[in-house]
């Protein structure tokens, strides 16, 4: 994970796989960004796998941050299909790019 502080938002880039073993660190990064008071974009386009612990963290983050949170997922990716099949796509504020999240 890499956190990039931009003018309009904090962007948290996630690469590879993220599961329960990294859930605490992931949630801590999200909460640190929330405390900063900026919008948060979680960039999952380069993330190949997340498990239920991460999905739960994303749901909690959306509950806390509301519209201040956007999640970027590559269109037609495995994660995109997962979020659509579980009907979480709109609930979590999934967008196709960091640019769309910032607009």
Buried (B, 14 or more C-beta within 10 A) or exposed (E): BEBEEEEEBBBBBBEEEBEBEBBEEBBEBBBEBBEEEBBBBBBBBEBEEBBEBBBEBBEEBBEEBEEBBBBBBBEEBEBBEBBBEEEBBEEBBBBBBBEEBBE
